[in-house]
Amino acid sequence: MAYFVKPAHRSAAVTAPIPRDESLPRVCVIGAGSSGITAVKSLHLAGIPFDCFEAGIAIGGNWVLDNPNGQSACYETLEINTSCPRMAFSDFPMPADYPPYARHDQVHAYFEAYAAHFGFREAITFDTTVTEVTPAARGRWRVRTRGPAGERTQEYDAVLVANGHHWDPRWPEPYPGTFTGEQIHAHDYRSGDQLEGRDVVVVGAGNSAMDIAVEGARRARSVTLSIRRGQWVMRKFLFGRASDQIALPGWMPWWVTRLRLRFGAVASGGLRRYGLPRPPHAPGQSHPVQSERIRAVIAAGRVQVRPGIERFDGDQVLFTDGSRVRADLVVWATGYRVSFPFLDPALVNPADNELPLWKRVVHPDLPGLFFIGLLQPVGAVMPLAEAQAAWVTEMLTGRYAAPADPEIRTQMVRDHERNKRRFYASPRHTMEVDFDHYLWDLSLERRAGRKRADAARDDRRAPDSAGLALADERSGARA
C-alpha cells in the first residue's frame, strides 16, 4: 500500500524515563529540524546515549517563522505541499482538524507535540552550534560546539548530520548591467509586507516563486514572474481530494509513477495559454511544483510572465525576448546549495549538490558518519528521514548488519545514476527520489540486514553495522 498515516497508527505516549545503555555507541545529532527530531526520537526510544545540538532555541527548523537560528526560509503564507496523511511520521498522525495541507505554524505545533508525546525534547541542547566535525582516533568523531557556556569538544562513535538542505541560498551568476533596486533571495522573504506597493520581479519557477508571485498579486504594485525554463505546475486538489493521495504502492515500477505525475499535470491544465514557456521535459522528470492560485492571478493580469533575464539597466529589467519592466525589487527564488560548514570540504564536498550516498544515508568512506533527510523526494522528507533514523538505530544497536563493502558501493552508484537519469540535469535533482519506492526499498534492505545480523549472532560473530566497526576495543576506549 502507498504511505498513508491514519489516526489508528498513533503510538502510545512515552510517560516514563528511558534509561540509556552506556554499552551502546555514543551518538551526536546535528540539528533539531524535522529530520533531527525523528533521529532523536529513534535513539531515545532505543536507549542509545546521544547529544543533539540545535543552533536555535526551537525545534522545527525550516517550519519556524523567523527561527532565531537564522536558517529558516519560512514565510507567512507557507503551507505544506504534501497532504497531512502523507507527511506525518508513521506513528504520530497529524491532528484531524488540520486542513488537507497544513500551514507552517500547524506543522511547527505538530513537531512540538511529537517531541512531547515521545518525551525527548529535554534531551536537545539548544542555542548551540556545531562548528567542526573531524575524524578522531579509533574510528570515532570529534565534535566541537559553541554555545552559551563557550566552546566545547567531545568525541562520539557516530554522528548523524541533520542540518537540512534548504538554508544556504544559491544565487545566480551576476547579470550584465547595474540594478538600482533591492535584491533578495527567497530565503530572506518573510511576508507580503516586503512586496507592498512595489514593482517586483520574481525569478524562478519552483514552489516558493509561485507562492511569492501569488502574494505579490495581492500586495505589490506590479509583479513579473521571470521563468527561464518551463515547469509543470500541479494543482493541490484533483477530483475533490488532495492530489498526492492518488498514490501507488512503492513496489511498482517508476514508469507507473511517471504516468501518475503525467496524469496530474494534464488534469491540472497546461500553462502555455497563461504565457509560461512549455516545459522541455515530460511530467515526472522534474521535482513537482504545486500552486492552486497561480493560474487565476496570471489570468487576471495581476502577474505578468516573462522569460529569463538578459541584463539590468538602472531600475529596468530587460528580458531575453526584448521586453523590459520597471522594478525596485528582485526576488531570486533560485534554490539552495547543500552545505556542511562544520565538515572539511576535503572530507565531504557536495559540489553542485552532488553527494552520492548509500540509500542517501551512508558514506562508505566515512564509517560512523550518517546523513538524515539529505534527499529530495517526490513527496515529503519527514517519513523518509524517520525510516532512515530507524535504520541507523538498528545499525547502532547491532540489530542490522550491512552487506559486503563492494555490494554497498555497487548499489550506491547504481541507485544514484538511476535517480539522476529520471530527472533532467540540475543541482535541484541530484538527490531526487521516488517517495513510496524509497520507503519500500529501504524496508527490504532493513529486513535483509536484520537477517544477516541474526545469522551473525548465531555464528557468534559481531555484525559490521554498515562499516561502523564498533569493536569491543572502542567500548574500552570510552571506559
Long-range contacts (C-beta under 8 A, 24 or more apart in sequence): 1-249, 2-247, 2-248, 2-249, 2-250, 2-436, 3-86, 3-90, 3-247, 3-250, 3-379, 3-383, 3-435, 3-436, 3-439, 4-85, 4-86, 4-245, 4-247, 5-85, 5-86, 5-88, 5-89, 5-90, 5-92, 5-93, 5-94, 5-383, 6-85, 6-93, 7-93, 7-96, 9-90, 9-91, 9-92, 9-93, 10-91, 10-92, 10-93, 11-91, 11-92, 11-117, 11-118, 13-117, 13-118, 13-119, 14-45, 14-117, 14-118, 14-119, 14-120, 15-119, 17-119, 18-44, 18-45, 18-47, 18-119, 19-47, 20-47, 20-48, 20-49, 21-47, 21-48, 21-49, 22-49, 23-475, 24-48, 24-49, 24-396, 24-397, 25-156, 25-157, 25-158, 25-396, 25-468, 25-470, 25-474, 26-50, 26-155, 26-156, 26-157, 26-158, 26-478, 27-51, 27-156, 27-157, 27-158, 27-159, 27-160, 27-396, 28-52, 28-53, 28-130, 28-133, 28-141, 28-143, 28-154, 28-156, 28-158, 28-159, 28-160, 29-53, 29-159, 29-160, 29-162, 30-130, 30-133, 30-159, 30-160, 30-161, 30-162, 30-163, 30-342, 31-55, 31-61, 31-161, 31-162, 31-163, 31-164, 32-56, 32-59, 32-60, 32-61, 32-124, 32-126, 32-162, 33-59, 33-60, 33-61, 33-62, 33-63, 33-162, 33-163, 33-164, 33-373, 34-60, 34-61, 34-62, 34-63, 34-111, 34-373, 34-381, 34-382, 34-385, 35-61, 35-162, 35-164, 35-372, 35-373, 35-381, 35-382, 35-385, 35-388, 35-389, 36-61, 36-160, 36-162, 36-163, 36-372, 36-373, 37-111, 37-114, 37-115, 37-120, 37-124, 38-89, 38-372, 38-382, 38-385, 38-386, 38-389, 39-160, 39-162, 39-372, 39-385, 39-388, 39-389, 39-392, 40-120, 40-123, 40-124, 41-114, 41-115, 41-118, 41-120, 41-389, 42-386, 42-389, 42-390, 42-392, 42-393, 43-389, 43-393, 43-396, 44-118, 44-119, 44-120, 44-123, 45-118, 46-393, 46-396, 46-397, 48-393, 48-396, 48-397, 50-123, 51-125, 51-154, 51-156, 52-123, 52-124, 52-125, 53-124, 53-125, 53-128, 53-129, 53-130, 53-145, 53-147, 54-124, 54-125, 54-126, 54-127, 54-128, 55-127, 55-128, 55-129, 55-130, 56-126, 56-127, 57-126, 57-127, 58-108, 58-126, 59-111, 59-112, 59-115, 59-121, 59-124, 60-107, 60-108, 60-111, 60-112, 61-164, 62-164, 62-166, 62-167, 63-104, 63-107, 63-108, 63-111, 64-104, 64-108, 65-104, 65-105, 65-190, 66-190, 71-164, 71-167, 72-167, 73-166, 73-167, 73-186, 73-187, 73-189, 73-208, 73-336, 74-104, 74-190, 75-104, 75-189, 75-190, 75-191, 75-208, 75-211, 75-212, 76-190, 76-191, 76-192, 77-191, 77-192, 77-211, 77-214, 77-215, 78-103, 78-104, 78-211, 79-103, 79-104, 80-107, 80-380, 81-207, 81-236, 81-288, 81-290, 82-244, 82-379, 82-380, 83-242, 83-244, 83-245, 85-245, 86-242, 86-244, 86-245, 86-247, 86-379, 86-380, 86-383, 86-435, 87-380, 87-382, 87-383, 88-382, 88-383, 89-114, 89-382, 89-383, 89-386, 90-383, 90-386, 90-387, 92-117, 92-118, 100-236, 100-237, 100-241, 100-242, 101-236, 101-242, 130-163, 130-342, 131-341, 131-342, 132-342, 133-159, 133-161, 133-342, 133-343, 133-369, 134-344, 134-347, 135-347, 135-366, 137-477, 138-473, 138-474, 138-477, 139-367, 139-368, 139-468, 139-469, 139-470, 139-474, 140-368, 140-474, 140-477, 141-368, 141-369, 144-342, 156-368, 157-368, 157-396, 157-468, 157-470, 157-474, 157-478, 158-368, 158-369, 158-370, 158-392, 158-396, 158-468, 159-368, 159-369, 159-370, 160-370, 160-371, 160-372, 160-389, 160-392, 161-340, 161-343, 161-369, 161-370, 161-371, 161-372, 161-374, 162-371, 162-372, 162-373, 162-385, 163-340, 164-373, 165-336, 165-338, 165-339, 165-353, 165-373, 165-374, 165-376, 165-431, 166-336, 167-336, 167-339, 168-336, 168-337, 168-338, 168-339, 169-332, 169-334, 169-336, 169-337, 170-334, 170-335, 170-336, 170-337, 170-427, 171-332, 171-334, 172-203, 172-332, 172-334, 175-309, 175-310, 175-311, 175-312, 176-310, 176-311, 176-312, 177-311, 177-312, 177-313, 177-318, 178-312, 178-313, 178-314, 179-312, 179-314, 179-315, 179-317, 179-327, 179-330, 180-314, 180-315, 181-315, 181-327, 181-328, 181-329, 181-330, 182-328, 182-329, 182-330, 183-329, 183-330, 183-331, 183-332, 184-329, 184-330, 184-331, 184-332, 185-331, 185-332, 185-333, 185-334, 186-212, 186-331, 186-332, 186-333, 186-334, 187-336, 189-331, 191-215, 192-216, 192-218, 192-219, 192-220, 193-219, 194-329, 195-219, 195-220, 195-223, 195-329, 196-220, 197-221, 198-328, 198-329, 199-325, 199-326, 199-327, 199-328, 199-329, 200-224, 200-327, 200-328, 200-329, 200-330, 200-331, 201-225, 201-226, 201-309, 201-317, 201-325, 201-327, 201-329, 201-330, 201-331, 202-226, 202-330, 202-331, 202-333, 203-309, 203-330, 203-331, 203-332, 203-333, 203-334, 204-332, 204-333, 204-334, 204-335, 205-229, 205-230, 205-231, 205-233, 205-276, 205-289, 206-231, 206-287, 206-289, 206-333, 206-335, 206-428, 207-289, 207-290, 207-291, 208-333, 209-331, 209-333, 210-289, 210-290, 210-291, 210-294, 211-291, 212-331, 212-333, 213-294, 213-297, 213-303, 214-291, 214-293, 214-294, 214-297, 214-303, 216-303, 217-297, 217-300, 217-302, 217-303, 218-302, 222-304, 222-325, 222-326, 223-297, 223-302, 223-303, 223-304, 224-303, 224-304, 224-305, 224-306, 224-317, 224-325, 224-327, 225-298, 225-303, 225-304, 225-305, 225-306, 226-306, 226-307, 226-308, 226-309, 226-317, 226-319, 227-276, 227-277, 227-305, 227-306, 227-307, 227-308, 228-307, 228-308, 229-277, 229-279, 229-280, 230-271, 230-276, 230-277, 230-278, 230-279, 230-280, 231-276, 231-279, 231-286, 231-289, 232-261, 232-265, 232-268, 232-279, 232-283, 232-286, 232-288, 232-289, 233-268, 233-271, 233-276, 233-289, 233-290, 233-291, 233-294, 233-295, 234-261, 234-264, 234-265, 234-268, 234-288, 234-289, 234-290, 234-291, 235-264, 235-267, 235-268, 235-269, 235-290, 235-291, 235-292, 236-290, 236-291, 236-292, 237-292, 238-264, 238-267, 238-268, 243-268, 243-290, 244-379, 247-436, 248-436, 249-436, 249-440, 250-434, 250-435, 250-436, 250-437, 250-438, 250-439, 250-440, 250-441, 251-437, 251-440, 252-437, 254-422, 254-434, 254-437, 257-284, 257-378, 257-434, 257-436, 257-437, 258-282, 258-283, 258-284, 258-285, 258-422, 259-284, 261-288, 261-378, 264-288, 269-295, 271-295, 271-298, 274-298, 274-299, 274-305, 275-304, 275-305, 276-305, 277-307, 280-424, 281-424, 284-422, 285-422, 285-423, 285-424, 286-423, 286-424, 286-426, 286-428, 286-429, 287-376, 287-378, 287-423, 287-428, 287-429, 287-432, 288-378, 335-427, 335-428, 337-427, 338-374, 338-431, 352-427, 352-430, 353-427, 353-428, 353-430, 353-431, 354-427, 354-430, 355-430, 355-431, 356-412, 356-413, 356-416, 357-412, 357-416, 358-408, 358-409, 358-411, 358-412, 358-415, 358-466, 359-388, 359-391, 359-411, 359-412, 359-415, 359-441, 359-442, 359-445, 360-388, 360-431, 360-433, 360-438, 361-388, 361-391, 361-392, 362-402, 362-408, 362-412, 362-466, 362-467, 364-405, 364-408, 364-409, 364-412, 364-467, 367-466, 367-467, 367-468, 367-469, 368-467, 368-468, 374-431, 375-431, 375-432, 375-433, 375-438, 376-428, 376-429, 376-431, 376-432, 376-433, 377-432, 377-433, 377-434, 377-435, 377-438, 378-432, 378-433, 378-434, 378-435, 379-435, 379-436, 380-435, 383-435, 383-439, 384-433, 384-435, 384-438, 384-439, 384-442, 387-439, 387-442, 387-443, 388-442, 390-446, 391-442, 391-445, 391-446, 394-446, 394-449, 394-450, 395-449, 395-465, 395-466, 395-468, 396-465, 396-468, 396-470, 398-453, 398-462, 398-463, 398-465, 399-450, 399-453, 400-446, 400-449, 400-450, 400-452, 400-453, 400-463, 400-465, 400-466, 401-449, 401-452, 401-453, 401-456, 401-463, 401-464, 401-465, 402-449, 402-452, 402-463, 402-464, 402-465, 402-466, 402-467, 403-448, 403-449, 403-452, 405-467, 408-466, 408-467
